[in-house]
Amino acid sequence: MKRVFDIIFSFIGLILLLPFFIIIALFIAIDSRGGIFYKQIRVGKNGNDFKLFKFRSMKTNSDKGSLLTVGGRDSRITKIGYFIRKYKIDELPQLINVLLGDMSLVGPRPEVRRYVELYNEQQKMVLTVKPGITDYASIEYSNENELLGKAENPEQTYINEIMPAKLNLNLKYIAEQGMKTDVKIILRTIKKIVG
């Protein structure tokens, strides 16, 4: 049932958002050199790697250094990048990942391998379900970049504070998962973005 829900709504979403995607793509192309999409290897269900799609919000090759972005002081983010990140527009191409079956609309956000290697046995439970575009942690930590921007050591703050808290919320989702929970999270995500 969840997979059917994902296919129907990701397909409808991609069709309806296509004109908007074209406009965003034009702005990205005008704003800076490089591709429209940014593809990054993330860890999915059962620990399998997949390519996650995003609209490119940073200058080309910016991921050669830190994998974390740190709010307003991160000079790697483009002008249009700040806007599409603020309203989570950069995440919309992940509807392609949902349609392909790599992701679900709702589920734990997929992480890069570097941080997954730090998970303890309990935290690895998040790899037993498909990752999603949104979940409890996405809503709770929608201002993650700003939190990291205020940190003296963003990397350590992420590893020691933010990542464990997000994983606890991921585990909460796994314990409560179901269509009712998914619809609740989608509605809360829309409210958070609009708000």
C-alpha positions in Angstrom: 0.0 0.0 0.0 2.8 2.4 0.9 4.6 1.8 -2.4 1.4 2.4 -4.4 0.9 5.6 -2.4 4.5 6.7 -3.2 4.2 5.9 -6.9 0.9 7.7 -7.4 1.8 10.9 -5.5 5.4 11.2 -6.7 4.2 10.8 -10.3 1.4 13.4 -9.8 3.8 15.7 -8.0 6.4 15.5 -10.8 3.8 16.3 -13.5 2.2 19.2 -11.5 5.6 20.6 -10.5 7.2 20.3 -14.0 6.6 24.0 -15.0 8.0 25.1 -11.6 11.0 22.8 -12.0 11.8 24.4 -15.4 11.7 27.9 -13.8 14.0 26.9 -10.9 16.3 25.2 -13.4 16.6 28.4 -15.4 17.4 30.4 -12.3 20.1 27.9 -11.2 21.7 28.0 -14.7 21.7 31.8 -14.8 23.0 32.1 -11.2 26.1 29.9 -11.4 28.0 27.5 -13.6 27.3 23.8 -13.3 24.5 21.3 -13.6 20.9 21.8 -12.6 20.9 18.8 -10.4 23.2 17.7 -7.6 23.6 14.0 -7.2 25.0 12.6 -4.0 25.6 9.0 -2.9 23.4 8.3 0.2 22.8 5.1 2.2 19.3 3.6 1.7 17.4 0.6 2.9 19.5 -2.4 4.0 22.6 -0.2 3.8 22.5 0.0 -0.1 23.9 3.1 -1.7 21.9 5.1 -4.2 22.1 8.5 -5.9 20.0 11.2 -4.3 18.7 14.0 -6.5 18.6 17.6 -5.4 18.5 20.9 -7.2 22.0 22.3 -7.1 22.2 25.0 -4.4 26.0 25.2 -4.1 28.9 26.1 -6.3 30.3 23.2 -8.3 32.7 20.8 -6.4 31.7 22.4 -3.1 31.3 19.0 -1.5 35.0 18.2 -1.9 35.5 19.7 1.6 32.9 19.5 4.4 29.7 17.5 3.8 27.9 19.9 6.2 26.4 23.3 5.3 26.5 25.9 8.1 23.7 28.4 7.6 24.3 32.0 6.5 28.1 31.9 6.8 28.6 29.1 4.2 30.0 30.9 1.2 29.6 27.8 -1.0 25.9 28.4 -1.3 24.7 30.3 -4.4 22.3 33.2 -4.3 19.4 31.1 -5.6 20.7 28.3 -3.4 19.8 30.2 -0.2 16.2 30.7 -1.5 15.6 27.1 -2.6 17.1 25.8 0.6 15.0 28.0 2.9 11.8 26.7 1.4 13.1 23.1 0.9 12.7 23.5 -2.9 16.1 21.8 -3.4 14.6 18.6 -2.1 11.7 18.3 -4.6 13.7 16.4 -7.2 13.8 13.5 -4.7 10.3 12.7 -6.0 12.3 11.1 -8.8 14.0 8.9 -6.2 10.6 8.0 -4.8 9.3 7.0 -8.3 12.4 4.9 -8.9 11.9 3.1 -5.6 15.1 4.3 -3.8 13.0 6.4 -1.4 9.6 6.9 0.1 7.7 10.1 0.6 8.0 9.6 4.3 10.8 7.9 6.1 14.2 8.6 7.8 16.3 11.0 5.9 19.1 9.2 4.1 22.6 9.9 5.3 26.0 9.8 3.7 28.2 6.7 4.3 30.7 8.7 6.4 28.1 9.3 9.1 26.3 6.0 8.8 29.6 4.3 9.8 29.2 6.0 13.2 25.8 4.5 13.9 25.5 2.1 16.9 23.5 -1.2 16.5 20.2 0.4 17.7 20.6 3.4 15.3 21.2 1.0 12.4 17.5 0.1 12.7 16.8 3.2 10.5 18.3 1.2 7.6 15.5 -1.4 7.8 13.1 0.9 6.1 13.2 3.1 2.9 14.6 6.5 3.5 12.2 9.4 2.9 11.9 13.0 1.8 10.4 14.0 5.2 10.0 12.6 8.7 9.8 13.8 12.3 13.5 14.7 12.3 13.1 16.9 9.1 10.4 18.9 10.8 12.1 19.2 14.1 15.5 20.1 12.6 14.3 22.2 9.6 16.7 24.9 10.9 19.7 22.5 11.1 21.9 24.8 9.0 21.4 27.7 11.3 22.2 25.5 14.4 25.4 24.4 12.7 26.2 28.0 11.7 26.2 29.0 15.4 28.4 26.0 16.5 32.0 26.5 17.3 32.7 23.1 15.7 29.9 22.2 13.3 31.2 18.7 12.5 31.3 17.7 16.2 28.0 19.4 17.0 26.4 17.4 14.2 28.0 14.0 15.2 27.5 14.4 19.0 24.2 16.3 19.3 22.1 16.7 16.1 22.7 13.3 14.5 21.8 11.2 17.6 18.7 13.4 18.2 17.5 12.9 14.6 18.1 9.2 14.8 16.0 9.0 17.9 13.2 10.7 16.0 13.8 8.3 13.1 13.3 5.3 15.5 10.1 6.9 16.8 8.9 7.0 13.2 9.7 3.3 12.7 7.8 2.4 15.8 4.7 4.4 14.7 4.9 3.9 10.9 1.7 3.5 8.9 -0.4 5.4 6.5 -2.0 7.5 9.2 1.5 8.5 10.5 2.7 9.3 7.0 -0.2 11.6 6.2 0.2 13.4 9.5 3.9 13.9 8.8 3.3 15.2 5.2 0.7 17.7 6.5 3.0 18.8 9.3 5.8 19.3 6.8 3.7 21.4 4.5 2.5 23.5 7.5 6.2 24.0 8.6 7.3 25.1 5.1 4.3 27.4 4.6 4.6 28.8 8.2 
